[in-house]
Amino acid sequence: MHNIRLYISMQLLNILFSLAGVVVKLTSVSVQKNGMFSIETCIRMSGYVAILLVYAYCWQKIIKAATLSWAYLVSSMSIFWSMIWAITIFGETLTIWNLVGVCLVFVGTLLVNSNE
């Protein structure tokens, strides 16, 4: 039960971390549209920093409860979530090469951690 809760917590943390990429992409659009120091840009950048602060705090808690190799293995799933957001939020097209890339990252992380 503890491992399931930890795994779910890590996936929620991966989702949060991948959403930071969404916020920073929206921030870059705001910079181009409104300028670097507009209220909208500053709010979005503040949101990005806040997400990263929460992520860093939670990551420290998780690596106390899990082995580091397992934590990195599960965190490699954040690239999957980033791909989901790219498709659903930004309307980007999913290609076979996107899927191959995600699989390669996950398999590579599995191989690196296979001795532990």
TORTIKOL-356708 format. One line per field, with one value per residue (C-alpha): residue number from 1; x, y, z. Coordinates in Angstrom, 3 decimals. Layout:
REM TORTIKOL-356708
n: [NUM | ...]
px: [X | ...]
py: [Y | ...]
pz: [Z | ...]
END
This chain:
REM TORTIKOL-356708
n: [1 | 2 | 3 | 4 | 5 | 6 | 7 | 8 | 9 | 10 | 11 | 12 | 13 | 14 | 15 | 16 | 17 | 18 | 19 | 20 | 21 | 22 | 23 | 24 | 25 | 26 | 27 | 28 | 29 | 30 | 31 | 32 | 33 | 34 | 35 | 36 | 37 | 38 | 39 | 40 | 41 | 42 | 43 | 44 | 45 | 46 | 47 | 48 | 49 | 50 | 51 | 52 | 53 | 54 | 55 | 56 | 57 | 58 | 59 | 60 | 61 | 62 | 63 | 64 | 65 | 66 | 67 | 68 | 69 | 70 | 71 | 72 | 73 | 74 | 75 | 76 | 77 | 78 | 79 | 80 | 81 | 82 | 83 | 84 | 85 | 86 | 87 | 88 | 89 | 90 | 91 | 92 | 93 | 94 | 95 | 96 | 97 | 98 | 99 | 100 | 101 | 102 | 103 | 104 | 105 | 106 | 107 | 108 | 109 | 110 | 111 | 112 | 113 | 114 | 115 | 116]
px: [0.000 | 2.833 | 4.449 | 1.171 | 0.671 | 4.248 | 3.862 | 0.635 | 2.291 | 5.180 | 2.871 | 1.001 | 4.361 | 5.276 | 2.044 | 2.822 | 6.348 | 5.112 | 2.568 | 5.505 | 6.450 | 2.943 | 3.119 | 6.529 | 5.322 | 2.325 | 4.709 | 6.821 | 3.687 | 2.860 | 6.362 | 6.002 | 2.490 | 2.704 | 6.389 | 8.705 | 7.426 | 3.677 | 1.421 | 0.306 | 3.879 | 4.929 | 1.951 | 2.680 | 6.377 | 5.470 | 3.215 | 6.088 | 8.428 | 5.753 | 5.250 | 8.995 | 9.231 | 6.408 | 7.980 | 11.402 | 9.911 | 7.846 | 10.777 | 12.860 | 10.099 | 9.792 | 13.479 | 13.445 | 10.728 | 12.006 | 15.307 | 16.814 | 17.028 | 13.333 | 12.421 | 14.326 | 12.722 | 9.229 | 10.128 | 11.093 | 7.344 | 7.132 | 8.089 | 4.933 | 2.823 | 4.535 | 3.588 | -0.028 | -0.161 | 1.420 | -1.343 | -4.330 | -3.498 | -1.409 | -2.900 | 0.434 | 0.472 | 1.556 | 3.949 | 5.383 | 8.750 | 7.282 | 6.189 | 9.541 | 11.320 | 9.218 | 9.773 | 13.528 | 13.735 | 11.787 | 13.712 | 17.015 | 16.087 | 15.120 | 18.486 | 20.461 | 18.598 | 18.511 | 21.467 | 19.766]
py: [0.000 | 2.381 | 1.829 | 2.495 | 5.756 | 6.740 | 5.904 | 7.916 | 10.822 | 10.711 | 10.673 | 13.682 | 15.372 | 14.486 | 16.057 | 19.188 | 19.368 | 18.906 | 21.679 | 23.986 | 23.517 | 24.553 | 27.673 | 28.675 | 28.196 | 30.417 | 32.900 | 33.050 | 33.800 | 36.571 | 38.037 | 38.199 | 39.637 | 41.984 | 42.503 | 41.232 | 43.341 | 43.276 | 42.249 | 39.107 | 38.011 | 38.638 | 36.677 | 33.743 | 33.769 | 33.887 | 30.881 | 29.051 | 29.778 | 28.756 | 25.408 | 24.761 | 25.641 | 23.239 | 20.578 | 20.955 | 20.717 | 17.626 | 15.984 | 16.281 | 14.571 | 11.773 | 10.934 | 10.497 | 7.867 | 6.099 | 4.992 | 7.533 | 5.106 | 4.268 | 7.935 | 8.785 | 5.879 | 7.079 | 10.713 | 9.788 | 9.557 | 13.358 | 13.392 | 11.364 | 13.970 | 16.773 | 15.047 | 14.757 | 18.506 | 19.362 | 17.448 | 18.457 | 22.062 | 23.276 | 21.099 | 19.673 | 16.567 | 13.228 | 11.360 | 7.892 | 9.521 | 11.216 | 7.829 | 6.266 | 9.075 | 8.648 | 4.895 | 5.344 | 7.667 | 5.245 | 2.172 | 4.015 | 4.925 | 1.298 | 0.119 | 2.574 | 1.466 | -2.262 | -3.055 | -1.647]
pz: [0.000 | 0.844 | -2.577 | -4.386 | -2.484 | -3.217 | -6.919 | -7.176 | -5.357 | -7.797 | -10.805 | -9.426 | -8.973 | -12.571 | -13.756 | -11.754 | -13.169 | -16.731 | -16.184 | -15.451 | -19.107 | -20.129 | -17.982 | -19.316 | -22.904 | -22.172 | -20.568 | -23.713 | -25.745 | -23.271 | -23.611 | -27.391 | -27.187 | -24.179 | -23.427 | -20.742 | -17.868 | -18.481 | -15.615 | -17.479 | -18.141 | -14.541 | -13.197 | -15.488 | -14.607 | -10.915 | -11.440 | -13.112 | -10.208 | -7.696 | -9.457 | -9.409 | -5.711 | -4.827 | -7.046 | -5.404 | -1.916 | -2.770 | -4.585 | -1.415 | 0.547 | -2.007 | -2.190 | 1.582 | 1.204 | -1.925 | -3.338 | -5.658 | -8.586 | -8.273 | -7.964 | -11.150 | -12.958 | -12.100 | -12.795 | -16.355 | -16.975 | -16.882 | -20.573 | -21.246 | -19.453 | -21.374 | -24.617 | -23.435 | -22.684 | -26.043 | -27.797 | -25.648 | -24.770 | -27.706 | -30.435 | -31.501 | -33.650 | -32.240 | -34.509 | -34.309 | -33.556 | -30.488 | -29.183 | -30.056 | -28.193 | -25.063 | -25.146 | -25.601 | -22.607 | -20.434 | -21.604 | -21.177 | -17.626 | -16.991 | -18.321 | -16.227 | -13.110 | -13.914 | -11.633 | -8.547]
END
